[in-house]
Amino acid sequence: MPMIEVVELVKEFRKPQPTTGRLAGVRQLWAPRRTVRAVDQVGFAVERGEIVGYLGANGAGKSTTIKMLTGIVVPTSGTVTVNGLVPWANRKKHAYNIGVVFGQKTQLWFDLPLRVSLETIRDLYRIGAADYVSRIDEFDEVLQIKDFMDTPIRSLSLGQRMRGDLAGAMLHRPQVLYLDEPTVGLDVVAKQALRDFIAEQNRVHSTTVMITTHDMDDIEQLCRRIVLIDRGRVVYDGDLSSLKRRYLPFREVVITPGANADTAYIGAKHADRLENADGTISLRFDPERTSAAAVIAQAASTADIADLHVNEPKLEDVVRLIYAEAER
Ligand SMILES: Nc1ncnc2c1ncn2[C@@H]1O[C@H](COP(=O)(O)OP(=O)(O)OP(=O)(O)O)[C@@H](O)[C@H]1O
């Protein structure tokens, strides 16, 4: 049985029609309501131990889906089971199965030191004293939370707070971890610590992870599988490399000609030739028709080459393309 199973999930909200002109804000209160379908027949299954990137443009329906998976929001129709439980119907039992981190807001007690927040979580989940100590030691190895255990949450830097939040979310060893924009606003060092921690929890404890993020490095480093939604519907579900191939099927060899090379002859079969402003020449090819090795060998036989490199499609470009399509 999959760890997370989502079938024909729908969530509709009633929203006032947008109003414009004078006193628009006040008139909005009486504006007729319309139904917005934030999540539209979404379905997917996640196996234990998978890390899935749940992606989509702003307003695509990511957070609403995660809220239904965590049990905070009840769907309009459709079913969800997480480790065999319906999240909104079995809230208490379900809470033991999941950990949640929202990058935008903390789950910890703002005025209390991290230590007190973690001890409160320990007591809420009835974690034994020895387990608590060993888990804090384990978390500290990557997150270095012991450095600021006695600082109130409100005085922590964002990076420290997020490390504390992750420790709090994983303290009861949940089977599933939901992360909503976990690295937003963090510096590179803090981002890396978070990613290392998530990868390690997944590797050591087979924690199933669902992550929404606009940070493509999070995805590249953590997720092999992507579920992409657009206007509430799943438009792609598969591995990262196929996603790149589907949206950016071309690769290119970029050649810097030698000083005396006759650039007019640089080319290769099954490759389109583009002259770049910096004097380099791109040979763009479809990997289904030819290979980088063949393109390089032919180009090298046509002229003297000073340097070359192969450009792989970047996830960032793929996602930019998809999000731009979604906005049209
Ligand atoms: N409580 C709510 N009441 C009314 N409409 C809502 C509510 N929550 C979400 N929506 C609407 O549902 C749609 C999807 O929103 P959602 O927050 O799930 O998107 P998202 O993909 O998480 O976007 P973002 O990346 O901007 O967080 C949007 O049109 C949003 O305005």
The ligand as a Tripos MOL2 file, in Angstrom:
@<TRIPOS>MOLECULE
LIG
   31    33     1     0     0
SMALL
NO_CHARGES

@<TRIPOS>ATOM
      1 N1         -8.8390   29.9170    2.1080 N.pl3     1 LIG1
      2 C1         -9.0140   30.2540    0.8300 C.ar      1 LIG1
      3 N2        -10.1250   30.9340    0.4430 N.ar      1 LIG1
      4 C2        -10.3290   31.2540   -0.8390 C.ar      1 LIG1
      5 N3         -9.4810   30.9490   -1.8510 N.ar      1 LIG1
      6 C3         -8.3520   30.2700   -1.5400 C.ar      1 LIG1
      7 C4         -8.0500   29.9000   -0.1790 C.ar      1 LIG1
      8 N4         -6.8540   29.2420   -0.1700 N.ar      1 LIG1
      9 C5         -6.4230   29.2190   -1.4520 C.ar      1 LIG1
     10 N5         -7.3130   29.8380   -2.2690 N.ar      1 LIG1
     11 C6         -7.1980   29.9900   -3.7250 C.3       1 LIG1
     12 O1         -6.9100   28.7130   -4.2920 O.3       1 LIG1
     13 C7         -5.9680   28.8170   -5.3490 C.3       1 LIG1
     14 C8         -4.7370   27.9430   -5.0570 C.3       1 LIG1
     15 O2         -4.0450   28.4880   -3.9290 O.3       1 LIG1
     16 P1         -2.7780   27.7690   -3.2420 P.3       1 LIG1
     17 O3         -2.3850   28.6080   -2.0700 O.co2     1 LIG1
     18 O4         -3.1050   26.3350   -2.9860 O.co2     1 LIG1
     19 O5         -1.7110   27.8630   -4.3890 O.3       1 LIG1
     20 P2         -0.1400   27.5930   -4.3440 P.3       1 LIG1
     21 O6          0.1550   26.7480   -5.5300 O.co2     1 LIG1
     22 O7          0.2640   27.0710   -3.0130 O.co2     1 LIG1
     23 O8          0.4600   29.0450   -4.5720 O.3       1 LIG1
     24 P3          1.7750   29.7780   -3.9530 P.3       1 LIG1
     25 O9          2.9600   29.1920   -4.6530 O.co2     1 LIG1
     26 O10         1.5410   31.2060   -4.3560 O.co2     1 LIG1
     27 O11         1.7310   29.5360   -2.4810 O.co2     1 LIG1
     28 C9         -5.6660   30.3150   -5.4920 C.3       1 LIG1
     29 O12        -6.5170   30.8430   -6.4840 O.3       1 LIG1
     30 C10        -6.0220   30.8700   -4.1230 C.3       1 LIG1
     31 O13        -6.4140   32.2220   -4.2240 O.3       1 LIG1
@<TRIPOS>BOND
     1     1     2 1
     2     2     3 ar
     3     2     7 ar
     4     3     4 ar
     5     4     5 ar
     6     5     6 ar
     7     6     7 ar
     8     6    10 ar
     9     7     8 ar
    10     8     9 ar
    11     9    10 ar
    12    10    11 1
    13    11    12 1
    14    11    30 1
    15    12    13 1
    16    13    14 1
    17    13    28 1
    18    14    15 1
    19    15    16 1
    20    16    17 2
    21    16    18 1
    22    16    19 1
    23    19    20 1
    24    20    21 2
    25    20    22 1
    26    20    23 1
    27    23    24 1
    28    24    25 2
    29    24    26 1
    30    24    27 1
    31    28    29 1
    32    28    30 1
    33    30    31 1
@<TRIPOS>SUBSTRUCTURE
     1 LIG1         1 GROUP 0 **** ****
